[in-house]
């Protein structure tokens, strides 16, 4: 099945980790949020390294999914309007 036609929890899937750099560039993605439950830190570091030079911010959600850790900050989900 073509991944681009899939939806997860109502959200359109744009691709996979295999083509994340292209997706970030093509879709002009400004933020990527990794789930620490779904990816290893090694996988996250590889992706961040591959995407150097793109204007994108990477964040990691905590195991309890109640906070985000970024390059220079920690944001509690209570502080983010959804």
Secondary structure by P-SEA (a helix, b strand, c coil): cccccccccccccccccccaaaaaaaacccbbbbbcccccaaaaaaaaaaaccccbbbbbbccccccccccccccccccccc
